Amino acid sequence: MTFVMKGALLLGLVAVVQGSLFFWPASRDVLNHSYYGAWRLKHELLVAPGQNRLIVVGGSNVAFSVDSTTLERALVRPTINMGLHGDVGLAHMVHEVEDGARAGDFVVLIPEYEQFYGDVLNGALPAAEVVQYDWSALRYFSSWRQWRNLATNSRTITSAATFALLDQAKGRLLRLPRENREVTTVYRSDAFDSHGDMVAHLGLESDPRRILASTVRAEGEFNEEAVDVTVRCAEALAKRGATFVIVFPAISAGYWAVNQDLAKQVATRFPVGLVLRMPQDSVLDDGWFFDSVYHLNRKGRAVRAGQLVEVLLAKGAQRR
């Protein structure tokens, strides 16, 4: 066997081991209810039969802050909430909806401002976690930057899985009692309703400390490619007979105070007519948020629903 063949065999073996660790669940109970496992459920809604739908796309601001039932009733359109986590990457989100939207659909993108700065466009650790729970998500990684970030963050997951496996093996050898990992009632796949809305938090108290902790300035240089991929998606859907618009997310007043210049910069980069209203129109009181500057509580979600209905009706989104 030649040196090259031996090297190729070794690399193949390493790839198999790493792949096995990547997809090995450190805890089956947690895996079954993983927050990121909800991607599959939401994707199934997108590809299921249906016409003239309202499809709301974005990160966790969409997951936590959109009331699809209210939108569905007001606009007379079956409504799908695709929101999960901003760090899945804006590129992944727009590729997915571009692939799944149909003629007659009305697509509303509600991006998070961080997705236009640095390299969040191409995904971070949550993108790799989505793939860990559903291989089919790989089809929406279309650029080398997305694949690079996926490879980097997959190593983080593989490393964590390795240590978890070693801990489990040690526990069995020493006959230690099995530790029951606590699973949050909110950040899990079964905390969403049939539209894809996060609803498990609606009866819980807000956490001002976590809201304050998430009140930070977006990092990195403005990423023009984030605008470009969004505009290309809008153009592709328009050719198909679907409508694509952008509405900026509901954010806390505290977040606005430290990021308003960055938010306004995002708004000015899009063509006229694609954006409905300006960022400052969606600034809400800090007391209307649950545990993040992007996650509304029950009261804030109700206010936000009214705002979205108003702006979408003005755009002619109501099905006749």
Order of alpha helices (4+ residues) and beta strands (2+ residues): alpha-alpha-alpha-beta-alpha-alpha-beta-alpha-beta-alpha-alpha-alpha-alpha-beta-beta-alpha-beta-beta-beta-alpha
